[in-house]
Amino acid sequence: MGRLQKGILITFEGIDGSGKSTMAKRIAAHLGNDYDITLTTEPTLGWIGDVVRKSIVSDVNPLAELFLFVADHAEHVAKVIKPALDEGKIVISDRYSDSRYAYQGATLADRFANPIDWVKRIHAGWTIPPDLTFLLLVSPSVALKRCNARKKTTKFEDIEFMKKVQANYLKLADESPRRIVKIDAEKDLHTMEEEVMGKIREYIRTRI
């Protein structure tokens, strides 16, 4: 099994219903044939992550919700991300810091002039930036249909809110075009998989 001198952090982002969780799992399975992989997610599966999930389905104050997400992220970075990277693993995270910038950038839009930058400053100096991020893009109307089909929706699964979040994601992609790779998530899974794997192999070659 291949081992890297320094680990690689790959993240999957997108609005709810974009298929990022499915793609993260499929890519982890592919890479697991050749590399030591850690597949993880945010919110995490620990007790802080449980509190975050409770906040998502409740009417918690948006600012309080942000700090719950940040606390979960801090624990995730310290206990999962950094140790795995130090061991030379490829870490694949289903959602990461960009989710905070996009989602909380939308929930806090009426409180701050530039909410994305404000949330970024909270993360500055301690989060570990991803090496490569795949942004799965899908029409909010298509995403909402997928969410409704799951029969398990949250307050984030509202079409107008989805539009705001996707706009924030696109802004982040424009700011970091070398890191964030935009993927058409309305293509078939196999085509998407090949595209993502091609980009990852290309990136790994620059790190060996």
C-alpha positions in Angstrom: 0.0 0.0 0.0 1.4 3.4 -1.0 2.5 5.8 1.7 3.0 9.5 1.4 5.7 11.4 3.3 3.1 13.9 4.3 -0.7 13.3 4.3 -3.2 14.9 1.9 -6.5 16.4 3.0 -9.3 16.1 0.4 -12.7 17.5 1.1 -16.1 17.2 -0.6 -18.5 20.1 -0.5 -21.9 21.1 -1.9 -25.4 21.9 -0.9 -27.6 19.3 0.6 -28.6 16.8 -2.1 -25.5 17.4 -4.2 -24.3 13.8 -3.7 -21.1 14.7 -1.9 -21.5 12.0 0.8 -21.9 9.3 -1.8 -19.0 10.5 -3.9 -16.7 10.8 -0.8 -17.4 7.2 0.1 -16.8 5.9 -3.5 -13.5 7.8 -3.8 -12.4 6.6 -0.4 -13.1 3.0 -1.6 -11.1 3.5 -4.8 -8.1 5.1 -3.1 -8.2 2.6 -0.3 -6.8 0.0 -2.8 -3.5 1.9 -3.0 -3.3 4.2 0.0 -4.0 4.4 3.7 -7.3 6.3 3.9 -9.2 8.0 6.7 -12.8 8.8 5.7 -14.5 11.3 8.0 -17.3 13.8 8.1 -18.6 17.0 9.6 -20.5 17.3 11.8 -18.5 14.5 13.4 -19.9 11.4 15.0 -18.7 12.5 18.5 -20.8 14.1 21.2 -20.1 17.6 19.9 -21.2 16.5 16.5 -24.4 15.2 18.1 -25.1 18.6 19.6 -24.5 20.2 16.2 -27.0 17.9 14.5 -29.6 18.8 17.2 -29.0 22.5 16.5 -29.7 21.9 12.8 -33.2 20.6 13.5 -33.9 23.2 16.1 -34.5 27.0 16.2 -31.1 27.8 17.8 -29.7 31.3 17.4 -27.5 31.4 14.2 -24.5 32.8 16.1 -24.7 30.0 18.7 -25.1 27.5 16.0 -21.9 28.8 14.3 -19.9 28.3 17.4 -21.2 24.8 17.9 -20.0 24.0 14.4 -16.6 25.6 15.1 -16.2 23.6 18.3 -16.9 20.4 16.5 -14.4 21.4 13.7 -11.7 22.2 16.3 -12.1 18.8 17.9 -12.2 17.1 14.5 -8.9 18.9 13.4 -7.2 18.0 16.7 -8.3 14.4 17.1 -8.8 13.1 13.6 -7.4 15.3 10.8 -4.0 16.3 12.2 -3.0 12.8 13.5 -4.0 11.1 10.2 -2.1 13.6 8.1 1.0 13.3 10.4 0.8 9.5 9.7 1.0 10.2 6.0 -2.6 9.2 5.3 -5.0 10.5 2.7 -7.9 12.1 4.6 -11.2 12.4 2.9 -13.8 14.6 4.7 -17.4 14.8 3.7 -17.8 18.6 4.5 -15.2 20.6 6.2 -14.4 24.3 6.8 -15.8 25.5 3.5 -19.3 24.3 4.7 -19.0 26.8 7.6 -18.1 29.6 5.3 -20.9 28.8 2.8 -23.7 27.9 5.2 -23.0 30.2 8.2 -22.1 32.9 5.7 -25.8 32.6 4.6 -27.3 32.3 8.1 -25.4 35.3 9.3 -25.8 37.5 6.2 -28.2 39.9 8.0 -25.7 40.4 11.0 -22.4 41.1 9.3 -21.4 43.1 6.2 -19.1 40.3 5.1 -20.1 37.2 7.0 -17.9 34.8 5.1 -14.7 36.7 5.9 -15.9 37.1 9.5 -16.3 33.3 9.8 -13.0 32.7 8.1 -11.2 34.9 10.7 -12.6 32.7 13.5 -10.8 29.7 11.8 -7.6 31.6 11.1 -4.4 30.2 12.7 -5.6 26.8 13.8 -7.7 25.0 11.1 -5.8 22.9 8.6 -6.7 24.1 5.0 -7.6 21.3 2.6 -5.1 20.4 -0.2 -7.9 19.7 -2.7 -11.6 20.4 -2.5 -14.3 19.0 -4.8 -17.4 21.3 -5.0 -20.3 19.3 -6.3 -22.7 21.6 -8.2 -26.3 20.8 -8.7 -29.4 22.9 -9.4 -31.0 23.8 -6.1 -34.4 22.5 -7.4 -32.8 19.1 -8.3 -31.1 19.0 -4.9 -34.3 19.7 -3.1 -36.1 16.9 -5.0 -33.3 14.6 -3.9 -33.6 15.7 -0.3 -37.4 15.3 -0.3 -37.0 11.8 -1.7 -34.9 10.9 1.5 -37.9 12.0 3.6 -35.5 13.5 6.1 -35.2 17.3 5.6 -33.6 20.1 7.7 -34.0 23.8 7.9 -31.1 24.1 5.5 -33.1 22.3 2.8 -35.1 25.3 1.6 -34.6 26.3 -2.1 -34.0 30.0 -1.4 -31.5 29.2 1.3 -29.8 26.6 -1.0 -29.4 29.3 -3.7 -27.6 31.5 -1.2 -25.3 28.7 0.0 -24.5 27.7 -3.5 -23.6 31.3 -4.4 -21.3 31.4 -1.4 -19.6 28.2 -2.5 -19.1 29.6 -6.0 -17.6 32.7 -4.5 -15.2 30.5 -2.5 -14.3 28.6 -5.7 -13.5 31.8 -7.5 -11.2 32.9 -4.7 -9.3 29.5 -4.6 -9.5 28.1 -8.2 -6.4 25.9 -7.8 -7.8 24.2 -4.7 -11.5 24.0 -5.4 -12.5 21.8 -8.3 -16.0 22.3 -9.6 -17.9 19.1 -10.5 -21.2 18.9 -12.4 -23.1 16.8 -9.9 -26.0 16.2 -12.4 -23.8 13.8 -14.4 -24.0 10.1 -13.8 -22.0 8.8 -10.9 -19.4 6.9 -13.0 -18.5 9.9 -15.1 -18.2 12.1 -11.9 -16.1 9.4 -10.3 -13.6 9.2 -13.2 -13.3 13.0 -13.3 -12.6 13.2 -9.5 -10.2 10.3 -9.5 -8.3 11.9 -12.5 -7.9 15.2 -10.6 -6.7 13.3 -7.4 -4.2 11.2 -9.3 -2.9 14.3 -10.9 -2.5 16.0 -7.6 -0.8 13.0 -5.9 1.8 13.0 -8.7 2.8 16.5 -7.6 3.3 15.3 -4.0 5.4 12.2 -4.6 
